[in-house]
Amino acid sequence: MDAAFTAEQDEIRRTLREILGKRCGPDEVKAAVRTAAGHDPELWQQLSRQLGLPGLAVAEEYGGVGCAPADLALACEETGRVLLPSPLLATAGLATPLVTALGTAAQRSALLPALASGELTAALAVPGPALATALALTGDNAPGDWAGGGRAGGVQARTGEDGGWRLYGEVPQVLDGHSAGLLLVAAHTGGFARSRALLFLVRADAPGLVRDRQNTLDETRPQGRVQLRDVPAELLGSGDGGNGIDSGIGTGSGTDGRREAQAARVLAALAGTGRTAATLLAAEAVGAAGQALARTVEYVRGREQFGRAVGSFQAVKHRLADLYVHVQAARSAAYYAAWDPDQGALALAQALEALRITSGEAIQLHGGIGFTWEHDAHLYFKRAAADELLFGPVHRIRAHAAHSAGLFAGPPTPPPTPERVAV
């Protein structure tokens, strides 16, 4: 195995760091997240057209670059350094892999070129507190565990008088759900007795769709509430029993079999997307942790107490050395996961833990000014807390990975987790 980066990968990293260094200082980030979109549309278009970020992992036949997931992970490390608010994770990390895995030939041809160019952004509409389970990061993604159950809750799908699908329900805490041009909505079909979760495509201009932006702990990860009021939708997949199922008309055993097969494919595709997303998130967290450490080192070098730099005290040196070890270990895990996405969950756990520890220590080592809510160090601390709420917690990621690897004889019995709050 040759772990060295290629010249092309180094060029992507260098170019992206140069662009973001000019356009994504802390003040620019704070200004961007307070716009209606939650990000800088002009910068998003520049990153899409000049570097092709959303299309890095899309096949060339659909207008993408056709690179390996490692290239997108390296890009995410750079966006994580500056806490870039953008639709990159929701579009390229969550939605695009699902369209690629489940979409019909017509759906892929219609959607992937627009997603790869950045012209169209997308979001996966799964309730925020259940996102980690849906992506099989913290547990098996059986539909009843994350999509709200078949009797009530979540989003329900039924066939209308015209034979098409109609959706109704509400999904809170959807990453970029308030601004995405396309929604991939996880919804229940089959009623209570035979409930199964499928994915549906909903356009931003669909009648009956109501969206609003929610207040979040981490403003750099905008989230929206999606309400569906008898909204027309298109099944992600076909009706031939190959890459999808029929439209839902009919009650024969063949129909039920095709529905069950499609539901199984949806769960498998979500788990596969979870592995890729975990790799990207790990790289993001490593970039953020590394930058939080670098800013802290710079501060303690210049800040003086008792006539000498704070960074010259042995206790401070020891704390910084420990943080360096955490960050480098997480970076090694993230790079390995970029080469082998099956290791993404463990890399994500390592990286989230490193970011949480590093950002917390950064606030303390900045002294009194670090504890002010407006200080830039809190941007990294909020990212650490919000990411672990959405995609963790760390101990559950590790427990599920260990169980999946066969380290435990029986099913895992994780300790109780406090009730989650909106992030």
Kinemage of the C-alpha trace (Angstrom):
@kinemage 1
@onewidth
@group {chain A} dominant
@subgroup {mainchain}
@vectorlist {calphas} color= white
{ca met a 1} P 0.000 0.000 0.000
{ca asp a 2} L 1.328 3.430 -1.020
{ca ala a 3} L -0.108 5.932 1.455
{ca ala a 4} L 1.527 8.965 -0.167
{ca phe a 5} L -0.755 11.554 -1.721
{ca thr a 6} L -0.602 12.070 -5.467
{ca ala a 7} L 0.424 15.329 -7.085
{ca glu a 8} L -3.217 15.929 -8.050
{ca gln a 9} L -4.383 15.456 -4.458
{ca asp a 10} L -1.715 17.824 -3.168
{ca glu a 11} L -2.826 20.381 -5.774
{ca ile a 12} L -6.471 20.082 -4.682
{ca arg a 13} L -5.437 20.656 -1.084
{ca arg a 14} L -3.178 23.616 -1.923
{ca thr a 15} L -5.708 25.356 -4.177
{ca leu a 16} L -8.576 24.856 -1.768
{ca arg a 17} L -6.558 26.105 1.198
{ca glu a 18} L -5.583 29.206 -0.775
{ca ile a 19} L -9.176 30.015 -1.738
{ca leu a 20} L -10.595 29.374 1.713
{ca gly a 21} L -7.792 31.323 3.361
{ca lys a 22} L -8.910 34.415 1.455
{ca arg a 23} L -12.672 33.936 1.757
{ca cys a 24} L -13.293 32.123 5.047
{ca gly a 25} L -11.927 34.013 7.990
{ca pro a 26} L -13.972 33.855 11.214
{ca asp a 27} L -15.805 37.094 10.371
{ca glu a 28} L -16.687 35.887 6.869
{ca val a 29} L -17.945 32.568 8.263
{ca lys a 30} L -20.164 34.318 10.815
{ca ala a 31} L -21.559 36.599 8.102
{ca ala a 32} L -22.253 33.693 5.746
{ca val a 33} L -24.167 31.580 8.252
{ca arg a 34} L -26.492 34.473 9.046
{ca thr a 35} L -27.719 34.763 5.465
{ca ala a 36} L -30.989 33.152 4.385
{ca ala a 37} L -29.171 30.262 2.707
{ca gly a 38} L -26.812 29.695 5.633
{ca his a 39} L -23.757 29.810 3.370
{ca asp a 40} L -22.077 32.019 0.773
{ca pro a 41} L -23.672 31.093 -2.597
{ca glu a 42} L -20.962 32.903 -4.545
{ca leu a 43} L -18.195 30.946 -2.819
{ca trp a 44} L -20.134 27.698 -3.320
{ca gln a 45} L -20.306 28.356 -7.047
{ca gln a 46} L -16.589 29.118 -7.142
{ca leu a 47} L -15.729 25.873 -5.348
{ca ser a 48} L -18.089 23.951 -7.620
{ca arg a 49} L -16.930 25.408 -10.934
{ca gln a 50} L -13.240 25.948 -10.265
{ca leu a 51} L -12.481 22.831 -8.196
{ca gly a 52} L -15.516 20.666 -8.877
{ca leu a 53} L -15.877 19.777 -5.188
{ca pro a 54} L -19.422 18.339 -5.293
{ca gly a 55} L -18.473 16.221 -8.312
{ca leu a 56} L -15.159 14.830 -7.070
{ca ala a 57} L -16.584 11.380 -6.340
{ca val a 58} L -19.160 11.369 -9.182
{ca ala a 59} L -18.421 9.252 -12.244
{ca glu a 60} L -17.240 11.098 -15.336
{ca glu a 61} L -20.203 9.833 -17.381
{ca tyr a 62} L -22.437 11.983 -15.179
{ca gly a 63} L -20.273 15.086 -15.382
{ca gly a 64} L -18.173 14.414 -12.317
{ca val a 65} L -14.427 14.190 -11.840
{ca gly a 66} L -14.433 10.468 -11.106
{ca cys a 67} L -11.954 10.623 -8.224
{ca ala a 68} L -11.681 8.242 -5.297
{ca pro a 69} L -13.381 9.043 -1.962
{ca ala a 70} L -9.932 9.977 -0.615
{ca asp a 71} L -9.924 13.132 -2.750
{ca leu a 72} L -13.222 14.304 -1.317
{ca ala a 73} L -12.002 13.476 2.195
{ca leu a 74} L -8.910 15.653 1.688
{ca ala a 75} L -11.158 18.477 0.527
{ca cys a 76} L -13.315 18.034 3.635
{ca glu a 77} L -10.239 18.300 5.836
{ca glu a 78} L -9.609 21.740 4.369
{ca thr a 79} L -13.231 22.846 4.694
{ca gly a 80} L -13.151 21.625 8.293
{ca arg a 81} L -10.123 23.799 9.063
{ca val a 82} L -12.157 26.957 8.436
{ca leu a 83} L -15.549 25.487 9.469
{ca leu a 84} L -16.844 26.279 5.987
{ca pro a 85} L -20.646 26.539 5.924
{ca ser a 86} L -21.668 24.898 2.641
{ca pro a 87} L -23.999 22.243 1.183
{ca leu a 88} L -21.013 19.955 0.499
{ca leu a 89} L -21.708 17.340 3.183
{ca ala a 90} L -25.468 17.184 2.602
{ca thr a 91} L -25.115 17.097 -1.197
{ca ala a 92} L -21.922 15.150 -1.925
{ca gly a 93} L -21.677 13.154 1.284
{ca leu a 94} L -25.287 12.070 1.840
{ca ala a 95} L -27.567 12.633 -1.149
{ca thr a 96} L -25.348 11.917 -4.157
{ca pro a 97} L -24.253 8.417 -3.019
{ca leu a 98} L -27.902 7.459 -2.462
{ca val a 99} L -28.971 8.667 -5.907
{ca thr a 100} L -26.050 6.740 -7.405
{ca ala a 101} L -26.859 3.544 -5.512
{ca leu a 102} L -30.656 3.510 -5.817
{ca gly a 103} L -31.665 5.745 -8.700
{ca thr a 104} L -32.856 4.488 -12.061
{ca ala a 105} L -30.794 5.217 -15.149
{ca ala a 106} L -33.142 8.104 -15.949
{ca gln a 107} L -32.925 9.503 -12.423
{ca arg a 108} L -29.142 9.309 -12.356
{ca ser a 109} L -28.868 10.992 -15.762
{ca ala a 110} L -31.241 13.761 -14.716
{ca leu a 111} L -29.863 14.444 -11.236
{ca leu a 112} L -26.179 13.549 -10.984
{ca pro a 113} L -24.845 16.092 -13.537
{ca ala a 114} L -26.670 18.915 -11.729
{ca leu a 115} L -25.464 17.676 -8.336
{ca ala a 116} L -21.882 17.307 -9.605
{ca ser a 117} L -21.808 20.841 -10.986
{ca gly a 118} L -23.175 22.399 -7.822
{ca glu a 119} L -26.148 23.772 -9.722
{ca leu a 120} L -28.448 21.574 -7.632
{ca thr a 121} L -28.030 21.004 -3.897
{ca ala a 122} L -29.706 18.171 -2.025
{ca ala a 123} L -30.497 17.060 1.508
{ca leu a 124} L -31.382 13.767 3.176
{ca ala a 125} L -34.573 14.259 5.178
{ca val a 126} L -34.194 11.975 8.190
{ca pro a 127} L -34.985 13.305 11.684
{ca gly a 128} L -31.751 14.725 13.100
{ca pro a 129} L -31.700 12.661 16.333
{ca ala a 130} L -32.125 9.487 14.239
{ca leu a 131} L -29.619 10.312 11.496
{ca ala a 132} L -26.767 8.322 13.042
{ca thr a 133} L -28.981 5.239 13.327
{ca ala a 134} L -30.334 5.612 9.782
{ca leu a 135} L -26.752 5.663 8.493
{ca ala a 136} L -25.935 2.581 10.634
{ca leu a 137} L -23.277 4.452 12.607
{ca thr a 138} L -24.649 3.804 16.089
{ca gly a 139} L -26.868 0.771 15.509
{ca asp a 140} L -28.604 -1.400 12.939
{ca asn a 141} L -30.849 0.759 10.763
{ca ala a 142} L -34.046 -1.280 10.926
{ca pro a 143} L -36.874 1.083 9.872
{ca gly a 144} L -38.723 1.078 13.177
{ca asp a 145} L -35.627 2.280 14.995
{ca trp a 146} L -35.201 5.569 13.176
{ca ala a 147} L -38.043 6.485 10.822
{ca gly a 148} L -40.819 6.945 13.354
{ca gly a 149} L -42.704 3.656 13.174
{ca gly a 150} L -45.537 2.659 10.893
{ca arg a 151} L -48.545 3.890 12.897
{ca ala a 152} L -47.500 7.487 13.587
{ca gly a 153} L -44.527 9.790 13.496
{ca gly a 154} L -41.956 10.420 10.804
{ca val a 155} L -43.229 10.696 7.232
{ca gln a 156} L -45.917 8.491 5.720
{ca ala a 157} L -46.242 7.666 2.020
{ca arg a 158} L -49.381 6.586 0.206
{ca thr a 159} L -50.562 6.367 -3.375
{ca gly a 160} L -52.879 9.088 -4.613
{ca glu a 161} L -55.813 8.923 -6.989
{ca asp a 162} L -53.478 9.436 -9.934
{ca gly a 163} L -51.358 6.439 -8.874
{ca gly a 164} L -48.423 8.611 -7.804
{ca trp a 165} L -46.889 8.858 -4.355
{ca arg a 166} L -47.989 11.449 -1.789
{ca leu a 167} L -46.094 12.250 1.417
{ca tyr a 168} L -47.266 13.743 4.672
{ca gly a 169} L -45.459 14.305 7.947
{ca glu a 170} L -42.666 16.395 9.431
{ca val a 171} L -38.891 16.007 9.618
{ca pro a 172} L -36.913 18.289 11.952
{ca gln a 173} L -33.174 18.943 12.001
{ca val a 174} L -32.446 18.243 8.332
{ca leu a 175} L -28.971 19.341 7.283
{ca asp a 176} L -29.473 22.153 4.727
{ca gly a 177} L -33.126 21.136 4.592
{ca his a 178} L -34.291 24.745 4.450
{ca ser a 179} L -32.364 25.608 1.270
{ca ala a 180} L -31.679 22.415 -0.726
{ca gly a 181} L -33.154 22.241 -4.214
{ca leu a 182} L -33.858 18.521 -3.858
{ca leu a 183} L -34.946 16.490 -0.839
{ca leu a 184} L -34.437 12.753 -0.392
{ca val a 185} L -37.183 11.946 2.076
{ca ala a 186} L -37.263 8.721 4.080
{ca ala a 187} L -40.921 7.717 4.402
{ca his a 188} L -42.979 4.738 5.573
{ca thr a 189} L -45.086 2.643 3.248
{ca gly a 190} L -47.194 -0.439 3.868
{ca gly a 191} L -49.079 0.799 6.924
{ca phe a 192} L -48.498 -0.429 10.450
{ca ala a 193} L -48.576 -4.166 9.739
{ca arg a 194} L -45.963 -4.144 6.955
{ca ser a 195} L -44.169 -0.877 7.538
{ca arg a 196} L -41.015 -0.340 5.512
{ca ala a 197} L -38.917 2.751 4.823
{ca leu a 198} L -38.255 3.910 1.269
{ca leu a 199} L -36.646 7.040 -0.170
{ca phe a 200} L -38.545 9.580 -2.254
{ca leu a 201} L -37.482 12.577 -4.329
{ca val a 202} L -39.162 15.889 -3.565
{ca arg a 203} L -38.373 19.092 -5.436
{ca ala a 204} L -38.096 22.388 -3.589
{ca asp a 205} L -41.082 23.834 -5.487
{ca ala a 206} L -43.401 20.888 -4.785
{ca pro a 207} L -46.899 21.997 -3.674
{ca gly a 208} L -47.559 21.385 -0.012
{ca leu a 209} L -43.873 21.527 0.986
{ca val a 210} L -43.176 23.946 3.849
{ca arg a 211} L -39.656 24.559 5.143
{ca asp a 212} L -38.087 26.839 7.706
{ca arg a 213} L -34.643 27.209 9.208
{ca gln a 214} L -34.127 26.126 12.808
{ca asn a 215} L -31.944 27.671 15.474
{ca thr a 216} L -28.927 25.440 16.075
{ca leu a 217} L -26.024 25.230 18.452
{ca asp a 218} L -23.584 25.172 15.535
{ca glu a 219} L -24.540 27.865 13.044
{ca thr a 220} L -21.984 26.543 10.546
{ca arg a 221} L -24.179 23.432 10.050
{ca pro a 222} L -27.544 24.980 9.086
{ca gln a 223} L -30.582 22.782 9.669
{ca gly a 224} L -34.181 23.101 8.595
{ca arg a 225} L -37.588 21.727 9.494
{ca val a 226} L -39.373 20.050 6.574
{ca gln a 227} L -43.158 19.751 6.634
{ca leu a 228} L -44.920 17.700 3.981
{ca arg a 229} L -48.629 18.274 3.496
{ca asp a 230} L -49.834 15.794 0.906
{ca val a 231} L -46.749 16.493 -1.215
{ca pro a 232} L -46.295 14.726 -4.578
{ca ala a 233} L -43.086 12.679 -4.649
{ca glu a 234} L -41.158 10.321 -6.903
{ca leu a 235} L -39.862 7.007 -5.644
{ca leu a 236} L -36.066 6.819 -5.738
{ca gly a 237} L -35.765 3.657 -7.831
{ca ser a 238} L -37.651 1.977 -10.636
{ca gly a 239} L -40.823 -0.051 -10.926
{ca asp a 240} L -39.324 -3.123 -12.545
{ca gly a 241} L -38.150 -4.879 -9.408
{ca gly a 242} L -34.536 -4.361 -10.442
{ca asn a 243} L -33.305 -1.129 -8.890
{ca gly a 244} L -36.634 -0.289 -7.286
{ca ile a 245} L -40.225 -1.405 -6.968
{ca asp a 246} L -43.589 -0.778 -8.508
{ca ser a 247} L -45.589 2.351 -7.794
{ca gly a 248} L -47.436 0.681 -4.958
{ca ile a 249} L -50.590 -0.223 -6.902
{ca gly a 250} L -51.730 -3.785 -6.418
{ca thr a 251} L -51.680 -6.151 -3.485
{ca gly a 252} L -50.307 -9.371 -4.905
{ca ser a 253} L -47.482 -11.309 -3.347
{ca gly a 254} L -45.183 -10.220 -6.174
{ca thr a 255} L -45.743 -6.580 -5.250
{ca asp a 256} L -44.984 -7.255 -1.586
{ca gly a 257} L -41.832 -9.136 -2.543
{ca arg a 258} L -40.580 -6.275 -4.667
{ca arg a 259} L -41.358 -3.804 -1.904
{ca glu a 260} L -39.419 -5.859 0.627
{ca ala a 261} L -36.488 -6.150 -1.771
{ca gln a 262} L -36.412 -2.404 -2.364
{ca ala a 263} L -36.649 -1.700 1.375
{ca ala a 264} L -33.641 -3.959 1.938
{ca arg a 265} L -31.730 -2.124 -0.800
{ca val a 266} L -32.569 1.214 0.819
{ca leu a 267} L -31.184 0.083 4.177
{ca ala a 268} L -28.028 -1.269 2.532
{ca ala a 269} L -27.548 1.963 0.577
{ca leu a 270} L -27.995 4.051 3.726
{ca ala a 271} L -25.403 1.934 5.546
{ca gly a 272} L -22.973 2.323 2.645
{ca thr a 273} L -23.575 6.066 2.582
{ca gly a 274} L -22.959 6.112 6.321
{ca arg a 275} L -19.498 4.624 5.850
{ca thr a 276} L -18.605 7.243 3.244
{ca ala a 277} L -20.103 10.096 5.262
{ca ala a 278} L -18.218 8.948 8.362
{ca thr a 279} L -14.960 9.186 6.419
{ca leu a 280} L -15.757 12.722 5.267
{ca leu a 281} L -16.856 13.791 8.740
{ca ala a 282} L -13.698 12.329 10.270
{ca ala a 283} L -11.572 14.340 7.842
{ca glu a 284} L -13.587 17.481 8.621
{ca ala a 285} L -13.171 16.987 12.357
{ca val a 286} L -9.430 16.426 11.973
{ca gly a 287} L -9.103 19.653 10.000
{ca ala a 288} L -11.047 21.561 12.653
{ca ala a 289} L -9.070 20.026 15.527
{ca gly a 290} L -5.760 20.775 13.823
{ca gln a 291} L -6.716 24.387 13.255
{ca ala a 292} L -8.001 24.825 16.823
{ca leu a 293} L -4.648 23.509 18.078
{ca ala a 294} L -2.653 25.732 15.714
{ca arg a 295} L -4.554 28.838 16.809
{ca thr a 296} L -4.003 27.927 20.458
{ca val a 297} L -0.266 27.410 19.977
{ca glu a 298} L -0.040 30.782 18.241
{ca tyr a 299} L -1.889 32.451 21.103
{ca val a 300} L 0.190 31.016 23.968
{ca arg a 301} L 3.374 31.958 22.141
{ca gly a 302} L 2.373 35.618 22.130
{ca arg a 303} L 0.487 35.903 25.406
{ca glu a 304} L 2.736 36.836 28.327
{ca gln a 305} L 2.288 36.278 32.051
{ca phe a 306} L 4.859 37.025 34.777
{ca gly a 307} L 7.208 38.417 32.152
{ca arg a 308} L 7.312 35.321 29.909
{ca ala a 309} L 5.211 33.684 27.212
{ca val a 310} L 2.447 31.423 28.540
{ca gly a 311} L 3.573 28.730 26.133
{ca ser a 312} L 6.953 28.511 27.828
{ca phe a 313} L 5.482 27.049 31.018
{ca gln a 314} L 6.043 23.321 31.317
{ca ala a 315} L 2.440 22.507 32.246
{ca val a 316} L 1.173 24.289 29.133
{ca lys a 317} L 3.726 22.477 26.970
{ca his a 318} L 2.544 19.136 28.322
{ca arg a 319} L -1.092 19.931 27.599
{ca leu a 320} L -0.279 21.029 24.064
{ca ala a 321} L 1.789 17.892 23.488
{ca asp a 322} L -1.140 15.732 24.558
{ca leu a 323} L -3.424 17.583 22.166
{ca tyr a 324} L -0.926 17.115 19.350
{ca val a 325} L -0.953 13.352 19.939
{ca his a 326} L -4.775 13.299 19.864
{ca val a 327} L -4.903 15.242 16.598
{ca gln a 328} L -2.203 13.216 14.852
{ca ala a 329} L -3.763 9.908 15.892
{ca ala a 330} L -7.126 11.086 14.574
{ca arg a 331} L -5.524 12.271 11.330
{ca ser a 332} L -3.890 8.880 10.791
{ca ala a 333} L -7.233 7.142 11.364
{ca ala a 334} L -9.021 9.531 8.980
{ca tyr a 335} L -6.445 9.009 6.215
{ca tyr a 336} L -6.681 5.247 6.614
{ca ala a 337} L -10.481 5.458 6.393
{ca ala a 338} L -10.139 7.498 3.197
{ca trp a 339} L -8.281 4.518 1.730
{ca asp a 340} L -10.671 1.973 3.291
{ca pro a 341} L -14.132 3.505 4.002
{ca asp a 342} L -15.139 0.423 5.992
{ca gln a 343} L -13.034 1.924 8.793
{ca gly a 344} L -14.936 5.213 8.618
{ca ala a 345} L -16.955 4.718 11.803
{ca leu a 346} L -13.917 4.123 14.000
{ca ala a 347} L -12.098 7.029 12.369
{ca leu a 348} L -15.122 9.236 13.014
{ca ala a 349} L -15.183 8.282 16.695
{ca gln a 350} L -11.473 9.049 17.008
{ca ala a 351} L -11.795 12.368 15.208
{ca leu a 352} L -14.881 13.562 17.094
{ca glu a 353} L -13.193 12.785 20.375
{ca ala a 354} L -10.042 14.623 19.307
{ca leu a 355} L -12.047 17.662 18.245
{ca arg a 356} L -14.033 17.716 21.494
{ca ile a 357} L -10.897 17.520 23.647
{ca thr a 358} L -8.876 19.965 21.553
{ca ser a 359} L -11.595 22.599 21.285
{ca gly a 360} L -12.309 22.404 25.017
{ca glu a 361} L -8.644 22.782 25.896
{ca ala a 362} L -8.335 25.630 23.393
{ca ile a 363} L -10.940 27.622 25.334
{ca gln a 364} L -9.121 27.033 28.619
{ca leu a 365} L -5.659 27.832 27.243
{ca his a 366} L -6.949 31.101 25.810
{ca gly a 367} L -7.653 32.151 29.394
{ca gly a 368} L -10.364 34.614 30.308
{ca ile a 369} L -10.918 35.820 26.747
{ca gly a 370} L -11.464 32.232 25.614
{ca phe a 371} L -14.475 31.897 27.897
{ca thr a 372} L -16.318 34.781 26.248
{ca trp a 373} L -19.091 33.384 24.050
{ca glu a 374} L -18.103 35.588 21.102
{ca his a 375} L -14.530 34.266 20.893
{ca asp a 376} L -13.641 32.284 17.765
{ca ala a 377} L -12.611 29.275 19.846
{ca his a 378} L -16.280 28.649 20.574
{ca leu a 379} L -16.968 28.036 16.874
{ca tyr a 380} L -14.826 24.897 17.103
{ca phe a 381} L -16.309 23.855 20.427
{ca lys a 382} L -19.846 24.180 19.056
{ca arg a 383} L -18.908 22.162 15.965
{ca ala a 384} L -17.547 19.398 18.203
{ca ala a 385} L -20.663 19.295 20.375
{ca ala a 386} L -23.133 19.496 17.484
{ca asp a 387} L -21.397 16.833 15.372
{ca glu a 388} L -21.403 14.398 18.259
{ca leu a 389} L -25.098 15.029 18.861
{ca leu a 390} L -25.927 14.455 15.191
{ca phe a 391} L -23.594 11.588 14.328
{ca gly a 392} L -22.664 10.043 17.680
{ca pro a 393} L -22.176 9.848 20.541
{ca val a 394} L -18.661 8.472 20.330
{ca his a 395} L -19.204 5.579 22.746
{ca arg a 396} L -22.158 4.314 20.678
{ca ile a 397} L -20.198 4.518 17.422
{ca arg a 398} L -17.419 2.426 18.948
{ca ala a 399} L -19.838 -0.045 20.546
{ca his a 400} L -21.652 -0.643 17.251
{ca ala a 401} L -18.373 -0.994 15.335
{ca ala a 402} L -17.114 -3.515 17.879
{ca his a 403} L -20.349 -5.498 17.716
{ca ser a 404} L -20.303 -5.486 13.897
{ca ala a 405} L -16.738 -6.799 13.987
{ca gly a 406} L -17.844 -9.712 16.164
{ca leu a 407} L -16.033 -8.696 19.320
{ca phe a 408} L -19.138 -9.315 21.437
{ca ala a 409} L -20.983 -12.615 21.622
{ca gly a 410} L -24.451 -11.127 22.060
{ca pro a 411} L -26.238 -7.935 21.069
{ca pro a 412} L -24.737 -4.761 22.528
{ca thr a 413} L -26.353 -3.217 25.565
{ca pro a 414} L -25.220 0.413 25.458
{ca pro a 415} L -25.628 2.596 28.531
{ca pro a 416} L -28.592 4.977 28.527
{ca thr a 417} L -28.072 8.267 26.737
{ca pro a 418} L -29.657 11.519 27.973
{ca glu a 419} L -32.489 12.802 25.817
{ca arg a 420} L -31.126 14.649 22.807
{ca val a 421} L -31.862 18.277 22.174
{ca ala a 422} L -32.075 20.139 18.889
{ca val a 423} L -28.669 21.229 17.650
